[in-house]
Amino acid sequence: MTVALKPSSSSAGIDDTQFNEYRDTIIHGALARLMLSPKKPYTHAQLATYHQQQFSIGTAAAGLRVARSYTRAPLRTTIMTRI
């Protein structure tokens, strides 16, 4: 699954709180792509693999946090019976 945060058409950039929260993950993803560019002085396939793994770990952790707490699922309540 590929997930992307799409800012609204009126926004000038990503929200600072979201960027700060996912800064390292975003950096790893960008470095992975850059280091796979052919014939560039910064091309490094092994290091790109490392950054891709770190990016995958970061996105998986973010997905897990979303699944745990940021859902729109209805609240489940139970009625306690008094004895």
C-alpha positions in Angstrom: 0.0 0.0 0.0 1.3 3.5 -0.9 0.1 6.3 1.4 0.7 10.0 0.9 -0.3 13.1 2.7 -1.9 15.5 0.3 -2.0 19.1 1.4 -5.0 21.2 0.3 -4.7 23.4 -2.7 -4.5 26.5 -0.5 -1.7 25.3 1.7 1.9 26.5 1.3 3.5 23.3 2.7 3.1 20.5 5.2 1.9 21.4 8.7 4.9 21.9 11.0 3.6 19.5 13.7 3.2 16.7 11.1 6.6 17.4 9.6 8.3 17.5 13.0 6.6 14.2 13.9 7.6 12.4 10.8 10.8 14.3 9.9 13.3 11.4 10.1 11.0 9.1 8.2 10.6 11.7 5.4 14.4 12.2 5.3 15.0 8.4 5.0 12.5 8.2 2.2 14.0 11.1 0.3 17.6 9.7 0.7 16.5 6.3 -0.5 15.2 7.7 -3.7 18.1 10.0 -4.3 20.7 7.3 -3.7 19.1 5.2 -6.4 19.6 7.9 -9.0 21.9 6.4 -11.7 25.2 8.1 -12.6 25.2 10.6 -9.8 28.0 11.2 -7.3 25.7 10.3 -4.4 24.5 7.0 -5.9 24.9 4.2 -3.4 22.6 1.2 -3.7 23.5 -0.4 -0.3 22.9 2.9 1.6 19.7 3.4 -0.4 18.5 0.0 0.9 19.3 1.0 4.5 17.3 4.2 4.1 14.4 2.4 2.4 14.3 0.0 5.4 14.3 2.9 7.8 11.5 4.6 5.8 9.5 1.4 5.8 9.9 1.0 9.6 8.8 4.6 10.1 5.8 4.4 7.9 4.7 1.1 9.5 5.0 2.7 13.0 2.9 5.7 11.8 0.3 3.3 10.4 0.2 1.4 13.6 -0.3 4.6 15.6 -3.1 5.6 13.2 -4.8 2.2 13.6 -4.6 2.4 17.4 -5.7 6.0 18.1 -6.6 8.2 15.2 -9.5 6.2 13.7 -13.1 7.3 13.3 -14.4 4.1 14.6 -17.4 4.4 17.0 -16.7 4.3 20.7 -17.6 1.0 22.3 -19.1 1.3 25.7 -20.5 -1.2 28.1 -23.1 -0.7 30.8 -22.0 -1.8 34.2 -24.7 -3.6 36.2 -24.9 -2.7 39.8 -25.0 -5.5 42.3 
